[in-house]
Amino acid sequence: MLCNEGHRQALKARKERDKTRHREYTNDLVHPLLYTSVPAHALLPDDDIHTQLLSCNLSNTFNYKFRPHSLSDLTHEDYKINFDPNFEKQNVKYKCILNEIQFNDSDYDSDLNDIDTFINKQDPIQVYLQACKQYQIHPFNTVIEGLNMNIVDLSEMSINDLDLKAICLALRIHTKMKCIRLNGNNITAQGCAYLQETLKDNYKTEELDISKNPIKTEGIEILSLLFINDETRMSIIKKLNLSSCELIDSDGPILKKIIQGGEMLQELYLNGNQLGTITCKNIGLVLKDAPELRILDLSWNMIRDYDIRPICNSLKNNQSLERLDLMMNGLGNQGAILIANMLSNNDTLIELDLSNNRIEKDGADIFASKLEMNRRLKKLWFGNNNIGTFGSLVLLKAIDHIKSQVEYLNIENVLINDDFLDLYTQINQYIRPLEVIHGGIRGKLGRSHSTVSGFTIMDDIDLRYLDTKSLHAMFQRDPFKILARMAKEGGYDFPKALKQWDIEEHGHLTYSIYVTDFPTAVKDAGITLDKTLHFILWNYLKKIAKKGSVSYLQFITPLPKLNIKKPIKKKSKSTNIKK
């Protein structure tokens, strides 16, 4: 049993212990035992002489150790954090265990060089975890997984500027990150400052996606610093996505700097902003000199009528751009005409999207007339325009041209008619495979006659003006028809040569010839075929041959003409009435 003096000392010790616990939770952090129970990153400087204690979410991820040791004995063995206890004790008002990175929000200055304060700085994952501790944020497993690879995809994860700050500290160590995707988050211009500071000396990152973030003019201006090439550094970013970043038309000069400085930039996405006249002028000034730019997406902007003229003028001399997306801009007929004139002089563009642009029948008609001259375009989007069945048909006729390379036509929500279907069938059968997406089929338009047997869409083409490649393509569609045209235009008597090789039976012509004799008959008629044409003809003969022979009757008998029967009026019989 304790004596009275011992009992009094025990009560006094208990009161001191209670006072110590009370100070730990009432911001009185002078006592060194506080550091044994409060994480360092939960301490932030306050205006008072004491330090403010923030609420801390403790989890097993951080492995905090709460031990009744003094300040000098405190260590985090898991992360090997070493520091000077005397220095930290003197500066507890201003610092945590890890130095806070200072930022000036007024000019978006980012000082990420304080990475040296993180111990074990060769491991980006450890740096990221320590940064999350310091800034009192929850680490993302996706970031940790991405730091083990060359791609980090943080799309639509509600990442803010502070989260990005911790990620950028890790990326300063991970210098081999090739792809950074941050679309659909809450990143502002401050976050762009962290990215710019991180990537300015990075020579591995090839893709940066910051779309659907409210970075606005300030953010794009900061990111443009990545594309200022000089003797000491050069941007290697190949794909930049700035879609839906709340950019405005006056940001055109900044976008001009990005295209001009991005010597390796191949894909630029600017859709979903408010770009217009100023942007088109600035892009047009540098587009013709962009050696690597392959894709330019300007869809869902505010480009009208004549706004597209500078870009069209540049594309006449551009030798790199392969895809241009102008969907949902309101170009109208005038914009379609400007683009059509560009297509007639462009040899690089492969894909073009003009859907939802208020183009009408007249614009489609002029566009189709210029499309016939293009030898490169393979995919065309023209849907959701008020062009009707007339517009869809003239577009298909332009694609039907022998030199056209179009393989995909999208005229969504545009009606087609029976003439369109007939022509589409012939293109697929004789020229090349063609995929068409349309908005429905309208019934027959009351054509006065049926399709003539043997009629093809080649009858209105002059063979004299075809180059070798086009002639080969034409010959492959219908060799017999082209042979007849060659014989007629050259003045050769092809039927006579064929009759000399006829398979006669009992002295009568059968109008058939052996497959092996047909090329000889062509040669005897005076028609000269190169190796390619001869090869095409030989394959065609084997395809249509029956029992080793083919009929040449169509070279003797001309194609039937249209016979439109006129209604015969019945003569009224005269009757004699006897009086």
Helices and strands as residue ranges (DSSP letters): H 4-24, G 32-36, G 40-42, E 43-44, E 52-53, G 71-73, H 85-90, E 103-104, E 109-110, G 112-117, H 124-135, H 141-147, E 151-153, H 161-171, E 179-181, H 189-199, E 207-209, H 216-223, G 224-227, E 239-241, G 249-251, H 252-261, E 267-269, H 277-287, E 295-297, G 305-308, H 309-315, E 323-325, H 332-343, E 351-353, H 361-371, E 379-381, H 388-399, E 408-411, H 418-426, I 427-431, E 435-438, G 463-465, H 468-477, H 479-490, H 494-500, E 512-514, G 515-517, H 518-524, H 531-544, E 549-551, H 553-556
